[in-house]
Amino acid sequence: MNVLDTAKKRYSVRTYEDKPVEKEKLDKILASAHVAPTAANLQPVKLLVVQDKKRLDCIAKAGNIYHAPLAIIVCADHEKAWTRPFDNKQTTDIDAAILTDHMMLQATELGLGTVWVCFFRPDVIKQEFQLPDNLEPINILVIGYGKETPADPERHSVTRIPMEELVSYNYL
């Protein structure tokens, strides 16, 4: 499958089978994160893989993970991040997003469903998982075998703004 086909096939899954994700598939998902680019190659991201039911319940205290069998808490390390010198913009959110997108697309290619969760209480995650001060939970990637009917891969022609609104060449 090519990248565009995989991206079209991906959709947010919010109902999961009670079936664990195989280690081989998880390893491929994590390998996709490992090769993801980061600003200045500083790799200021830490992934916390959670499969244990009690630990998944800890995440559920912070936000909805839809009873999925696997969640990856994507954290940014503010001590390792690159900062743009002109405006002091730290790129941790961008780096975390790139890794998350790589994992999400890899999971889709492997026949797994995902949902990218940003609506959660970071303070609860920090407390439940005893994260050090330099680590900020940016998002949670929820992964598993979806119970839902897959979304139509061609839906984007209706659900997205037209390309003419998205893209400008040379001038806005």
Secondary structure as GFF3:
##gff-version 3
##sequence-region A 1 172
A	DSSP	alpha_helix	3	9	.	.	.	ID=ss1
A	DSSP	alpha_helix	23	34	.	.	.	ID=ss2
A	DSSP	three_ten_helix	39	41	.	.	.	ID=ss3
A	DSSP	beta_strand	45	50	.	.	.	ID=ss4
A	DSSP	alpha_helix	53	60	.	.	.	ID=ss5
A	DSSP	beta_strand	70	77	.	.	.	ID=ss6
A	DSSP	alpha_helix	92	109	.	.	.	ID=ss7
A	DSSP	beta_strand	113	117	.	.	.	ID=ss8
A	DSSP	alpha_helix	122	128	.	.	.	ID=ss9
A	DSSP	beta_strand	135	144	.	.	.	ID=ss10
A	DSSP	alpha_helix	156	159	.	.	.	ID=ss11
A	DSSP	alpha_helix	163	166	.	.	.	ID=ss12
###
